Amino acid sequence: MAEKKEGKEPAKDSKDANLTRILLDNNIALQKKSMSQVIAQHSAILVKKLDTLSNRIDKMLGVFEEASKHVMDAGEDRRVIELADKLEELLEQNRILTKGLMMLENYVKTRTQFDRV
C-alpha cells in the first residue's frame, strides 16, 4: 500500500505545480492589465494638463502681442523708452540667473554621479 501512495504523490505534485503556474500566469496578466490601465489614466491626465498649458500660453502670447501693438502706437514717449530700458535690464538679469542656475544644475549632477560611484 505504501507503494501506491508514493506513485500518486508525483501526479499530485505535478498538478499542484501546474495549478501554481496557472495562478502565477493569471496574476502576472492581471498586474499587466492593471498597470496599463493606470498608465492610460495618467497619460490622459497628462494630455489634459498639457492642453490646458498650451491654451494658457496662447492667451499669454495674445496679451503680449496686444501690448506690443500699444507700445508701437505710443511712439517715442519718454515713459515707453524708460520701460523698454528697464525690460532690457530685466532680460539681462534673467540671462545671468539662467546661466547661474544651469551651472548649479551641472555641478549638482556631476556631484551626485561621483557620490553614486
Biopython code that builds the backbone (N, CA, C, O; Angstrom):
import numpy as np
from Bio.PDB.StructureBuilder import StructureBuilder

atoms = [
    (1, "MET", "N", (0.803, -1.197, 0.000)),
    (1, "MET", "CA", (0.000, 0.000, 0.000)),
    (1, "MET", "C", (0.848, 1.264, 0.000)),
    (1, "MET", "O", (0.469, 2.277, -0.588)),
    (2, "ALA", "N", (1.971, 1.198, 0.650)),
    (2, "ALA", "CA", (2.861, 2.351, 0.699)),
    (2, "ALA", "C", (3.352, 2.706, -0.688)),
    (2, "ALA", "O", (3.581, 3.878, -0.987)),
    (3, "GLU", "N", (3.515, 1.703, -1.539)),
    (3, "GLU", "CA", (3.997, 1.965, -2.882)),
    (3, "GLU", "C", (2.954, 2.732, -3.691)),
    (3, "GLU", "O", (3.319, 3.587, -4.498)),
    (4, "LYS", "N", (1.681, 2.453, -3.499)),
    (4, "LYS", "CA", (0.634, 3.145, -4.228)),
    (4, "LYS", "C", (0.577, 4.617, -3.854)),
    (4, "LYS", "O", (0.352, 5.460, -4.723)),
    (5, "LYS", "N", (0.775, 4.949, -2.581)),
    (5, "LYS", "CA", (0.751, 6.336, -2.146)),
    (5, "LYS", "C", (1.907, 7.109, -2.776)),
    (5, "LYS", "O", (1.737, 8.254, -3.194)),
    (6, "GLU", "N", (3.072, 6.489, -2.843)),
    (6, "GLU", "CA", (4.213, 7.150, -3.444)),
    (6, "GLU", "C", (3.969, 7.390, -4.928)),
    (6, "GLU", "O", (4.387, 8.418, -5.460)),
    (7, "GLY", "N", (3.315, 6.480, -5.593)),
    (7, "GLY", "CA", (3.027, 6.625, -7.010)),
    (7, "GLY", "C", (2.041, 7.746, -7.278)),
    (7, "GLY", "O", (2.105, 8.364, -8.341)),
    (8, "LYS", "N", (1.133, 8.032, -6.358)),
    (8, "LYS", "CA", (0.141, 9.086, -6.533)),
    (8, "LYS", "C", (0.689, 10.468, -6.191)),
    (8, "LYS", "O", (0.187, 11.464, -6.712)),
    (9, "GLU", "N", (1.676, 10.556, -5.355)),
    (9, "GLU", "CA", (2.201, 11.853, -4.934)),
    (9, "GLU", "C", (2.846, 12.643, -6.082)),
    (9, "GLU", "O", (2.598, 13.844, -6.185)),
    (10, "PRO", "N", (3.653, 12.032, -6.938)),
    (10, "PRO", "CA", (4.211, 12.818, -8.038)),
    (10, "PRO", "C", (3.127, 13.389, -8.951)),
    (10, "PRO", "O", (3.267, 14.508, -9.445)),
    (11, "ALA", "N", (2.075, 12.656, -9.176)),
    (11, "ALA", "CA", (0.984, 13.159, -10.000)),
    (11, "ALA", "C", (0.323, 14.343, -9.320)),
    (11, "ALA", "O", (-0.027, 15.323, -9.977)),
    (12, "LYS", "N", (0.150, 14.261, -8.015)),
    (12, "LYS", "CA", (-0.440, 15.356, -7.250)),
    (12, "LYS", "C", (0.494, 16.559, -7.261)),
    (12, "LYS", "O", (0.037, 17.693, -7.401)),
    (13, "ASP", "N", (1.808, 16.324, -7.114)),
    (13, "ASP", "CA", (2.787, 17.407, -7.153)),
    (13, "ASP", "C", (2.776, 18.110, -8.512)),
    (13, "ASP", "O", (2.862, 19.337, -8.575)),
    (14, "SER", "N", (2.673, 17.352, -9.582)),
    (14, "SER", "CA", (2.660, 17.961, -10.911)),
    (14, "SER", "C", (1.370, 18.759, -11.117)),
    (14, "SER", "O", (1.386, 19.802, -11.771)),
    (15, "LYS", "N", (0.245, 18.271, -10.557)),
    (15, "LYS", "CA", (-0.998, 19.033, -10.645)),
    (15, "LYS", "C", (-0.888, 20.329, -9.844)),
    (15, "LYS", "O", (-1.334, 21.384, -10.295)),
    (16, "ASP", "N", (-0.286, 20.243, -8.643)),
    (16, "ASP", "CA", (-0.092, 21.443, -7.818)),
    (16, "ASP", "C", (0.842, 22.429, -8.518)),
    (16, "ASP", "O", (0.590, 23.634, -8.519)),
    (17, "ALA", "N", (1.904, 21.924, -9.104)),
    (17, "ALA", "CA", (2.845, 22.789, -9.805)),
    (17, "ALA", "C", (2.178, 23.443, -11.010)),
    (17, "ALA", "O", (2.388, 24.626, -11.280)),
    (18, "ASN", "N", (1.377, 22.668, -11.728)),
    (18, "ASN", "CA", (0.658, 23.196, -12.885)),
    (18, "ASN", "C", (-0.350, 24.260, -12.447)),
    (18, "ASN", "O", (-0.468, 25.308, -13.082)),
    (19, "LEU", "N", (-1.065, 23.991, -11.375)),
    (19, "LEU", "CA", (-2.042, 24.933, -10.854)),
    (19, "LEU", "C", (-1.341, 26.214, -10.376)),
    (19, "LEU", "O", (-1.823, 27.321, -10.617)),
    (20, "THR", "N", (-0.209, 26.049, -9.702)),
    (20, "THR", "CA", (0.567, 27.200, -9.235)),
    (20, "THR", "C", (1.037, 28.037, -10.419)),
    (20, "THR", "O", (0.978, 29.266, -10.387)),
    (21, "ARG", "N", (1.500, 27.363, -11.452)),
    (21, "ARG", "CA", (1.972, 28.057, -12.653)),
    (21, "ARG", "C", (0.831, 28.840, -13.315)),
    (21, "ARG", "O", (1.026, 29.976, -13.746)),
    (22, "ILE", "N", (-0.337, 28.243, -13.393)),
    (22, "ILE", "CA", (-1.505, 28.902, -13.983)),
    (22, "ILE", "C", (-1.895, 30.126, -13.148)),
    (22, "ILE", "O", (-2.189, 31.191, -13.690)),
    (23, "LEU", "N", (-1.893, 29.957, -11.818)),
    (23, "LEU", "CA", (-2.220, 31.081, -10.939)),
    (23, "LEU", "C", (-1.217, 32.222, -11.094)),
    (23, "LEU", "O", (-1.599, 33.392, -11.136)),
    (24, "LEU", "N", (0.058, 31.878, -11.176)),
    (24, "LEU", "CA", (1.098, 32.899, -11.363)),
    (24, "LEU", "C", (0.917, 33.622, -12.696)),
    (24, "LEU", "O", (1.006, 34.849, -12.760)),
    (25, "ASP", "N", (0.666, 32.866, -13.749)),
    (25, "ASP", "CA", (0.457, 33.475, -15.062)),
    (25, "ASP", "C", (-0.745, 34.415, -15.047)),
    (25, "ASP", "O", (-0.686, 35.514, -15.598)),
    (26, "ASN", "N", (-1.834, 33.980, -14.416)),
    (26, "ASN", "CA", (-3.026, 34.818, -14.327)),
    (26, "ASN", "C", (-2.761, 36.080, -13.503)),
    (26, "ASN", "O", (-3.235, 37.164, -13.843)),
    (27, "ASN", "N", (-2.004, 35.927, -12.424)),
    (27, "ASN", "CA", (-1.671, 37.066, -11.574)),
    (27, "ASN", "C", (-0.827, 38.083, -12.343)),
    (27, "ASN", "O", (-1.070, 39.287, -12.261)),
    (28, "ILE", "N", (0.151, 37.599, -13.079)),
    (28, "ILE", "CA", (1.012, 38.481, -13.871)),
    (28, "ILE", "C", (0.200, 39.197, -14.944)),
    (28, "ILE", "O", (0.383, 40.394, -15.165)),
    (29, "ALA", "N", (-0.695, 38.470, -15.610)),
    (29, "ALA", "CA", (-1.533, 39.079, -16.644)),
    (29, "ALA", "C", (-2.434, 40.160, -16.040)),
    (29, "ALA", "O", (-2.634, 41.217, -16.639)),
    (30, "LEU", "N", (-2.972, 39.886, -14.851)),
    (30, "LEU", "CA", (-3.822, 40.859, -14.170)),
    (30, "LEU", "C", (-3.023, 42.102, -13.793)),
    (30, "LEU", "O", (-3.514, 43.220, -13.946)),
    (31, "GLN", "N", (-1.801, 41.922, -13.304)),
    (31, "GLN", "CA", (-0.952, 43.059, -12.945)),
    (31, "GLN", "C", (-0.615, 43.902, -14.177)),
    (31, "GLN", "O", (-0.629, 45.131, -14.121)),
    (32, "LYS", "N", (-0.312, 43.227, -15.288)),
    (32, "LYS", "CA", (-0.003, 43.965, -16.519)),
    (32, "LYS", "C", (-1.197, 44.786, -16.970)),
    (32, "LYS", "O", (-1.051, 45.939, -17.378)),
    (33, "LYS", "N", (-2.384, 44.187, -16.896)),
    (33, "LYS", "CA", (-3.594, 44.892, -17.309)),
    (33, "LYS", "C", (-3.855, 46.076, -16.382)),
    (33, "LYS", "O", (-4.227, 47.154, -16.847)),
    (34, "SER", "N", (-3.666, 45.892, -15.093)),
    (34, "SER", "CA", (-3.859, 46.974, -14.134)),
    (34, "SER", "C", (-2.868, 48.105, -14.394)),
    (34, "SER", "O", (-3.239, 49.278, -14.365)),
    (35, "MET", "N", (-1.617, 47.754, -14.645)),
    (35, "MET", "CA", (-0.599, 48.769, -14.902)),
    (35, "MET", "C", (-0.904, 49.534, -16.188)),
    (35, "MET", "O", (-0.717, 50.749, -16.253)),
    (36, "SER", "N", (-1.369, 48.823, -17.203)),
    (36, "SER", "CA", (-1.689, 49.507, -18.457)),
    (36, "SER", "C", (-2.859, 50.466, -18.267)),
    (36, "SER", "O", (-2.898, 51.530, -18.885)),
    (37, "GLN", "N", (-3.810, 50.095, -17.414)),
    (37, "GLN", "CA", (-4.931, 50.991, -17.135)),
    (37, "GLN", "C", (-4.459, 52.224, -16.369)),
    (37, "GLN", "O", (-4.902, 53.338, -16.648)),
    (38, "VAL", "N", (-3.566, 52.027, -15.409)),
    (38, "VAL", "CA", (-3.035, 53.151, -14.634)),
    (38, "VAL", "C", (-2.244, 54.080, -15.550)),
    (38, "VAL", "O", (-2.374, 55.302, -15.467)),
    (39, "ILE", "N", (-1.428, 53.499, -16.418)),
    (39, "ILE", "CA", (-0.643, 54.306, -17.354)),
    (39, "ILE", "C", (-1.565, 55.078, -18.290)),
    (39, "ILE", "O", (-1.309, 56.245, -18.588)),
    (40, "ALA", "N", (-2.628, 54.441, -18.752)),
    (40, "ALA", "CA", (-3.575, 55.117, -19.639)),
    (40, "ALA", "C", (-4.257, 56.276, -18.922)),
    (40, "ALA", "O", (-4.462, 57.335, -19.515)),
    (41, "GLN", "N", (-4.613, 56.083, -17.645)),
    (41, "GLN", "CA", (-5.248, 57.157, -16.882)),
    (41, "GLN", "C", (-4.290, 58.330, -16.707)),
    (41, "GLN", "O", (-4.672, 59.486, -16.891)),
    (42, "HIS", "N", (-3.043, 58.028, -16.350)),
    (42, "HIS", "CA", (-2.061, 59.084, -16.142)),
    (42, "HIS", "C", (-1.743, 59.793, -17.459)),
    (42, "HIS", "O", (-1.516, 61.003, -17.480)),
    (43, "SER", "N", (-1.727, 59.043, -18.544)),
    (43, "SER", "CA", (-1.480, 59.657, -19.851)),
    (43, "SER", "C", (-2.607, 60.611, -20.209)),
    (43, "SER", "O", (-2.360, 61.695, -20.739)),
    (44, "ALA", "N", (-3.836, 60.218, -19.923)),
    (44, "ALA", "CA", (-4.982, 61.082, -20.213)),
    (44, "ALA", "C", (-4.911, 62.360, -19.387)),
    (44, "ALA", "O", (-5.202, 63.443, -19.894)),
    (45, "ILE", "N", (-4.530, 62.243, -18.127)),
    (45, "ILE", "CA", (-4.394, 63.416, -17.265)),
    (45, "ILE", "C", (-3.292, 64.322, -17.794)),
    (45, "ILE", "O", (-3.450, 65.541, -17.846)),
    (46, "LEU", "N", (-2.178, 63.719, -18.185)),
    (46, "LEU", "CA", (-1.047, 64.490, -18.709)),
    (46, "LEU", "C", (-1.437, 65.241, -19.977)),
    (46, "LEU", "O", (-1.090, 66.411, -20.139)),
    (47, "VAL", "N", (-2.152, 64.578, -20.870)),
    (47, "VAL", "CA", (-2.587, 65.219, -22.116)),
    (47, "VAL", "C", (-3.518, 66.386, -21.799)),
    (47, "VAL", "O", (-3.411, 67.451, -22.408)),
    (48, "LYS", "N", (-4.419, 66.191, -20.860)),
    (48, "LYS", "CA", (-5.352, 67.250, -20.489)),
    (48, "LYS", "C", (-4.605, 68.455, -19.906)),
    (48, "LYS", "O", (-4.918, 69.601, -20.229)),
    (49, "LYS", "N", (-3.622, 68.190, -19.050)),
    (49, "LYS", "CA", (-2.858, 69.284, -18.448)),
    (49, "LYS", "C", (-2.003, 69.999, -19.490)),
    (49, "LYS", "O", (-1.855, 71.221, -19.441)),
    (50, "LEU", "N", (-1.441, 69.246, -20.430)),
    (50, "LEU", "CA", (-0.663, 69.873, -21.492)),
    (50, "LEU", "C", (-1.544, 70.746, -22.373)),
    (50, "LEU", "O", (-1.123, 71.812, -22.823)),
    (51, "ASP", "N", (-2.759, 70.293, -22.615)),
    (51, "ASP", "CA", (-3.695, 71.086, -23.401)),
    (51, "ASP", "C", (-4.036, 72.385, -22.671)),
    (51, "ASP", "O", (-4.085, 73.452, -23.282)),
    (52, "THR", "N", (-4.269, 72.288, -21.371)),
    (52, "THR", "CA", (-4.545, 73.476, -20.570)),
    (52, "THR", "C", (-3.358, 74.436, -20.603)),
    (52, "THR", "O", (-3.528, 75.646, -20.757)),
    (53, "LEU", "N", (-2.159, 73.885, -20.457)),
    (53, "LEU", "CA", (-0.950, 74.710, -20.505)),
    (53, "LEU", "C", (-0.811, 75.400, -21.857)),
    (53, "LEU", "O", (-0.482, 76.584, -21.927)),
    (54, "SER", "N", (-1.059, 74.665, -22.915)),
    (54, "SER", "CA", (-0.978, 75.234, -24.253)),
    (54, "SER", "C", (-1.969, 76.383, -24.430)),
    (54, "SER", "O", (-1.637, 77.415, -25.012)),
    (55, "ASN", "N", (-3.178, 76.196, -23.928)),
    (55, "ASN", "CA", (-4.187, 77.264, -24.025)),
    (55, "ASN", "C", (-3.755, 78.503, -23.248)),
    (55, "ASN", "O", (-3.933, 79.627, -23.717)),
    (56, "ARG", "N", (-3.188, 78.299, -22.062)),
    (56, "ARG", "CA", (-2.731, 79.436, -21.265)),
    (56, "ARG", "C", (-1.587, 80.174, -21.946)),
    (56, "ARG", "O", (-1.531, 81.403, -21.924)),
    (57, "ILE", "N", (-0.678, 79.421, -22.548)),
    (57, "ILE", "CA", (0.438, 80.047, -23.257)),
    (57, "ILE", "C", (-0.079, 80.846, -24.448)),
    (57, "ILE", "O", (0.415, 81.938, -24.730)),
    (58, "ASP", "N", (-1.080, 80.296, -25.150)),
    (58, "ASP", "CA", (-1.678, 81.023, -26.272)),
    (58, "ASP", "C", (-2.300, 82.341, -25.807)),
    (58, "ASP", "O", (-2.147, 83.372, -26.462)),
    (59, "LYS", "N", (-3.002, 82.300, -24.669)),
    (59, "LYS", "CA", (-3.613, 83.523, -24.138)),
    (59, "LYS", "C", (-2.537, 84.535, -23.750)),
    (59, "LYS", "O", (-2.671, 85.729, -24.018)),
    (60, "MET", "N", (-1.475, 84.049, -23.120)),
    (60, "MET", "CA", (-0.396, 84.939, -22.713)),
    (60, "MET", "C", (0.275, 85.564, -23.937)),
    (60, "MET", "O", (0.602, 86.751, -23.931)),
    (61, "LEU", "N", (0.476, 84.773, -24.973)),
    (61, "LEU", "CA", (1.057, 85.293, -26.206)),
    (61, "LEU", "C", (0.164, 86.376, -26.806)),
    (61, "LEU", "O", (0.654, 87.388, -27.307)),
    (62, "GLY", "N", (-1.143, 86.157, -26.750)),
    (62, "GLY", "CA", (-2.081, 87.166, -27.244)),
    (62, "GLY", "C", (-1.960, 88.470, -26.464)),
    (62, "GLY", "O", (-2.031, 89.556, -27.040)),
    (63, "VAL", "N", (-1.776, 88.356, -25.147)),
    (63, "VAL", "CA", (-1.618, 89.555, -24.325)),
    (63, "VAL", "C", (-0.351, 90.303, -24.728)),
    (63, "VAL", "O", (-0.356, 91.528, -24.850)),
    (64, "PHE", "N", (0.731, 89.560, -24.935)),
    (64, "PHE", "CA", (1.981, 90.205, -25.331)),
    (64, "PHE", "C", (1.873, 90.849, -26.719)),
    (64, "PHE", "O", (2.413, 91.932, -26.945)),
    (65, "GLU", "N", (1.187, 90.194, -27.630)),
    (65, "GLU", "CA", (1.012, 90.778, -28.961)),
    (65, "GLU", "C", (0.195, 92.065, -28.887)),
    (65, "GLU", "O", (0.501, 93.051, -29.557)),
    (66, "GLU", "N", (-0.841, 92.037, -28.067)),
    (66, "GLU", "CA", (-1.671, 93.236, -27.896)),
    (66, "GLU", "C", (-0.861, 94.357, -27.253)),
    (66, "GLU", "O", (-0.968, 95.514, -27.658)),
    (67, "ALA", "N", (-0.060, 94.018, -26.263)),
    (67, "ALA", "CA", (0.780, 95.028, -25.608)),
    (67, "ALA", "C", (1.799, 95.584, -26.592)),
    (67, "ALA", "O", (2.106, 96.776, -26.571)),
    (68, "SER", "N", (2.315, 94.728, -27.444)),
    (68, "SER", "CA", (3.285, 95.176, -28.448)),
    (68, "SER", "C", (2.661, 96.203, -29.382)),
    (68, "SER", "O", (3.310, 97.187, -29.739)),
    (69, "LYS", "N", (1.421, 95.991, -29.779)),
    (69, "LYS", "CA", (0.736, 96.944, -30.649)),
    (69, "LYS", "C", (0.598, 98.299, -29.963)),
    (69, "LYS", "O", (0.801, 99.342, -30.584)),
    (70, "HIS", "N", (0.249, 98.275, -28.676)),
    (70, "HIS", "CA", (0.068, 99.527, -27.945)),
    (70, "HIS", "C", (1.397, 100.247, -27.743)),
    (70, "HIS", "O", (1.447, 101.477, -27.773)),
    (71, "VAL", "N", (2.460, 99.498, -27.540)),
    (71, "VAL", "CA", (3.776, 100.122, -27.378)),
    (71, "VAL", "C", (4.191, 100.785, -28.681)),
    (71, "VAL", "O", (4.743, 101.885, -28.669)),
    (72, "MET", "N", (3.936, 100.136, -29.786)),
    (72, "MET", "CA", (4.274, 100.720, -31.082)),
    (72, "MET", "C", (3.464, 101.994, -31.335)),
    (72, "MET", "O", (3.967, 102.945, -31.933)),
    (73, "ASP", "N", (2.217, 102.009, -30.882)),
    (73, "ASP", "CA", (1.373, 103.185, -31.057)),
    (73, "ASP", "C", (1.862, 104.361, -30.209)),
    (73, "ASP", "O", (1.668, 105.521, -30.571)),
    (74, "ALA", "N", (2.498, 104.049, -29.076)),
    (74, "ALA", "CA", (2.945, 105.104, -28.168)),
    (74, "ALA", "C", (4.079, 105.912, -28.775)),
    (74, "ALA", "O", (4.269, 107.077, -28.425)),
    (75, "GLY", "N", (4.828, 105.310, -29.675)),
    (75, "GLY", "CA", (5.886, 106.039, -30.364)),
    (75, "GLY", "C", (7.089, 106.278, -29.475)),
    (75, "GLY", "O", (7.564, 105.381, -28.779)),
    (76, "GLU", "N", (7.569, 107.509, -29.517)),
    (76, "GLU", "CA", (8.805, 107.875, -28.824)),
    (76, "GLU", "C", (8.532, 108.476, -27.444)),
    (76, "GLU", "O", (9.306, 109.307, -26.969)),
    (77, "ASP", "N", (7.477, 108.077, -26.821)),
    (77, "ASP", "CA", (7.149, 108.588, -25.488)),
    (77, "ASP", "C", (8.280, 108.237, -24.512)),
    (77, "ASP", "O", (8.811, 107.127, -24.537)),
    (78, "ARG", "N", (8.635, 109.190, -23.662)),
    (78, "ARG", "CA", (9.740, 109.001, -22.714)),
    (78, "ARG", "C", (9.472, 107.835, -21.768)),
    (78, "ARG", "O", (10.381, 107.071, -21.445)),
    (79, "ARG", "N", (8.238, 107.704, -21.330)),
    (79, "ARG", "CA", (7.894, 106.599, -20.417)),
    (79, "ARG", "C", (8.087, 105.246, -21.087)),
    (79, "ARG", "O", (8.534, 104.294, -20.447)),
    (80, "VAL", "N", (7.759, 105.156, -22.357)),
    (80, "VAL", "CA", (7.926, 103.898, -23.091)),
    (80, "VAL", "C", (9.401, 103.555, -23.214)),
    (80, "VAL", "O", (9.792, 102.395, -23.077)),
    (81, "ILE", "N", (10.215, 104.566, -23.474)),
    (81, "ILE", "CA", (11.659, 104.327, -23.598)),
    (81, "ILE", "C", (12.237, 103.858, -22.265)),
    (81, "ILE", "O", (13.060, 102.943, -22.229)),
    (82, "GLU", "N", (11.803, 104.493, -21.158)),
    (82, "GLU", "CA", (12.267, 104.079, -19.831)),
    (82, "GLU", "C", (11.820, 102.650, -19.531)),
    (82, "GLU", "O", (12.586, 101.849, -18.995)),
    (83, "LEU", "N", (10.586, 102.344, -19.880)),
    (83, "LEU", "CA", (10.065, 100.998, -19.655)),
    (83, "LEU", "C", (10.845, 99.970, -20.470)),
    (83, "LEU", "O", (11.155, 98.885, -19.977)),
    (84, "ALA", "N", (11.160, 100.312, -21.712)),
    (84, "ALA", "CA", (11.927, 99.407, -22.561)),
    (84, "ALA", "C", (13.318, 99.184, -21.981)),
    (84, "ALA", "O", (13.834, 98.067, -22.008)),
    (85, "ASP", "N", (13.927, 100.251, -21.455)),
    (85, "ASP", "CA", (15.250, 100.101, -20.833)),
    (85, "ASP", "C", (15.184, 99.186, -19.605)),
    (85, "ASP", "O", (16.056, 98.342, -19.403)),
    (86, "LYS", "N", (14.158, 99.361, -18.802)),
    (86, "LYS", "CA", (14.006, 98.510, -17.614)),
    (86, "LYS", "C", (13.775, 97.054, -18.013)),
    (86, "LYS", "O", (14.293, 96.138, -17.374)),
    (87, "LEU", "N", (13.000, 96.851, -19.067)),
    (87, "LEU", "CA", (12.769, 95.489, -19.542)),
    (87, "LEU", "C", (14.057, 94.854, -20.052)),
    (87, "LEU", "O", (14.295, 93.665, -19.843)),
    (88, "GLU", "N", (14.880, 95.646, -20.717)),
    (88, "GLU", "CA", (16.181, 95.145, -21.179)),
    (88, "GLU", "C", (17.041, 94.725, -19.991)),
    (88, "GLU", "O", (17.699, 93.685, -20.032)),
    (89, "GLU", "N", (17.033, 95.541, -18.926)),
    (89, "GLU", "CA", (17.792, 95.195, -17.728)),
    (89, "GLU", "C", (17.281, 93.890, -17.120)),
    (89, "GLU", "O", (18.066, 93.033, -16.713)),
    (90, "LEU", "N", (15.962, 93.753, -17.066)),
    (90, "LEU", "CA", (15.378, 92.517, -16.534)),
    (90, "LEU", "C", (15.757, 91.311, -17.382)),
    (90, "LEU", "O", (16.064, 90.246, -16.848)),
    (91, "LEU", "N", (15.737, 91.471, -18.683)),
    (91, "LEU", "CA", (16.121, 90.376, -19.566)),
    (91, "LEU", "C", (17.567, 89.970, -19.335)),
    (91, "LEU", "O", (17.883, 88.780, -19.307)),
    (92, "GLU", "N", (18.443, 90.946, -19.171)),
    (92, "GLU", "CA", (19.852, 90.641, -18.915)),
    (92, "GLU", "C", (20.018, 89.939, -17.565)),
    (92, "GLU", "O", (20.808, 89.003, -17.442)),
    (93, "GLN", "N", (19.279, 90.391, -16.562)),
    (93, "GLN", "CA", (19.330, 89.729, -15.257)),
    (93, "GLN", "C", (18.843, 88.289, -15.369)),
    (93, "GLN", "O", (19.416, 87.384, -14.762)),
    (94, "ASN", "N", (17.785, 88.081, -16.145)),
    (94, "ASN", "CA", (17.268, 86.718, -16.333)),
    (94, "ASN", "C", (18.287, 85.836, -17.040)),
    (94, "ASN", "O", (18.424, 84.658, -16.706)),
    (95, "ARG", "N", (19.003, 86.392, -18.012)),
    (95, "ARG", "CA", (20.045, 85.610, -18.691)),
    (95, "ARG", "C", (21.130, 85.200, -17.711)),
    (95, "ARG", "O", (21.573, 84.051, -17.712)),
    (96, "ILE", "N", (21.560, 86.147, -16.868)),
    (96, "ILE", "CA", (22.606, 85.858, -15.889)),
    (96, "ILE", "C", (22.127, 84.796, -14.896)),
    (96, "ILE", "O", (22.864, 83.863, -14.577)),
    (97, "LEU", "N", (20.888, 84.942, -14.408)),
    (97, "LEU", "CA", (20.336, 83.961, -13.470)),
    (97, "LEU", "C", (20.222, 82.585, -14.115)),
    (97, "LEU", "O", (20.509, 81.571, -13.480)),
    (98, "THR", "N", (19.804, 82.554, -15.369)),
    (98, "THR", "CA", (19.680, 81.278, -16.075)),
    (98, "THR", "C", (21.023, 80.591, -16.199)),
    (98, "THR", "O", (21.134, 79.386, -15.971)),
    (99, "LYS", "N", (22.052, 81.359, -16.563)),
    (99, "LYS", "CA", (23.390, 80.770, -16.665)),
    (99, "LYS", "C", (23.846, 80.229, -15.317)),
    (99, "LYS", "O", (24.411, 79.138, -15.241)),
    (100, "GLY", "N", (23.601, 80.987, -14.257)),
    (100, "GLY", "CA", (23.985, 80.543, -12.916)),
    (100, "GLY", "C", (23.256, 79.283, -12.505)),
    (100, "GLY", "O", (23.856, 78.372, -11.936)),
    (101, "LEU", "N", (21.957, 79.225, -12.790)),
    (101, "LEU", "CA", (21.176, 78.031, -12.447)),
    (101, "LEU", "C", (21.644, 76.821, -13.240)),
    (101, "LEU", "O", (21.694, 75.712, -12.708)),
    (102, "MET", "N", (21.989, 77.024, -14.512)),
    (102, "MET", "CA", (22.477, 75.906, -15.327)),
    (102, "MET", "C", (23.816, 75.410, -14.798)),
    (102, "MET", "O", (24.064, 74.205, -14.767)),
    (103, "MET", "N", (24.682, 76.334, -14.381)),
    (103, "MET", "CA", (25.966, 75.929, -13.815)),
    (103, "MET", "C", (25.754, 75.157, -12.518)),
    (103, "MET", "O", (26.428, 74.158, -12.267)),
    (104, "LEU", "N", (24.814, 75.622, -11.694)),
    (104, "LEU", "CA", (24.499, 74.939, -10.443)),
    (104, "LEU", "C", (23.935, 73.555, -10.713)),
    (104, "LEU", "O", (24.284, 72.598, -10.021)),
    (105, "GLU", "N", (23.066, 73.436, -11.710)),
    (105, "GLU", "CA", (22.499, 72.137, -12.066)),
    (105, "GLU", "C", (23.596, 71.173, -12.518)),
    (105, "GLU", "O", (23.619, 70.017, -12.095)),
    (106, "ASN", "N", (24.490, 71.638, -13.363)),
    (106, "ASN", "CA", (25.596, 70.786, -13.813)),
    (106, "ASN", "C", (26.464, 70.352, -12.648)),
    (106, "ASN", "O", (26.903, 69.203, -12.594)),
    (107, "TYR", "N", (26.715, 71.260, -11.717)),
    (107, "TYR", "CA", (27.519, 70.925, -10.538)),
    (107, "TYR", "C", (26.841, 69.838, -9.721)),
    (107, "TYR", "O", (27.483, 68.874, -9.302)),
    (108, "VAL", "N", (25.526, 69.997, -9.493)),
    (108, "VAL", "CA", (24.789, 69.012, -8.701)),
    (108, "VAL", "C", (24.763, 67.661, -9.403)),
    (108, "VAL", "O", (24.919, 66.624, -8.759)),
    (109, "LYS", "N", (24.568, 67.665, -10.717)),
    (109, "LYS", "CA", (24.544, 66.406, -11.471)),
    (109, "LYS", "C", (25.884, 65.686, -11.374)),
    (109, "LYS", "O", (25.932, 64.487, -11.100)),
    (110, "THR", "N", (26.961, 66.415, -11.596)),
    (110, "THR", "CA", (28.279, 65.764, -11.530)),
    (110, "THR", "C", (28.585, 65.338, -10.108)),
    (110, "THR", "O", (29.222, 64.306, -9.899)),
    (111, "ARG", "N", (28.156, 66.091, -9.153)),
    (111, "ARG", "CA", (28.389, 65.756, -7.749)),
    (111, "ARG", "C", (27.665, 64.466, -7.370)),
    (111, "ARG", "O", (28.238, 63.611, -6.695)),
    (112, "THR", "N", (26.400, 64.319, -7.800)),
    (112, "THR", "CA", (25.640, 63.118, -7.476)),
    (112, "THR", "C", (26.171, 61.908, -8.228)),
    (112, "THR", "O", (26.080, 60.785, -7.730)),
    (113, "GLN", "N", (26.726, 62.118, -9.424)),
    (113, "GLN", "CA", (27.311, 60.993, -10.156)),
    (113, "GLN", "C", (28.527, 60.463, -9.424)),
    (113, "GLN", "O", (28.730, 59.251, -9.358)),
    (114, "PHE", "N", (29.337, 61.351, -8.873)),
    (114, "PHE", "CA", (30.526, 60.917, -8.132)),
    (114, "PHE", "C", (30.131, 60.270, -6.809)),
    (114, "PHE", "O", (30.804, 59.349, -6.346)),
    (115, "ASP", "N", (29.048, 60.744, -6.199)),
    (115, "ASP", "CA", (28.585, 60.162, -4.935)),
    (115, "ASP", "C", (28.080, 58.752, -5.127)),
    (115, "ASP", "O", (28.236, 57.911, -4.242)),
    (116, "ARG", "N", (27.468, 58.476, -6.285)),
    (116, "ARG", "CA", (26.942, 57.140, -6.552)),
    (116, "ARG", "C", (28.047, 56.128, -6.793)),
    (116, "ARG", "O", (27.901, 54.949, -6.470)),
    (117, "VAL", "N", (29.161, 56.596, -7.365)),
    (117, "VAL", "CA", (30.269, 55.699, -7.683)),
    (117, "VAL", "C", (31.033, 55.424, -6.454)),
    (117, "VAL", "O", (32.017, 54.685, -6.492)),
]
sb = StructureBuilder()
sb.init_structure("model")
sb.init_model(0)
sb.init_chain("A")
sb.init_seg("    ")
for serial, (resi, resn, name, xyz) in enumerate(atoms, 1):
    if name == "N":
        sb.init_residue(resn, " ", resi, " ")
    sb.init_atom(name, np.array(xyz, "f"), 0.0, 1.0, " ", f" {name:<3s}", serial, name[0])
structure = sb.get_structure()
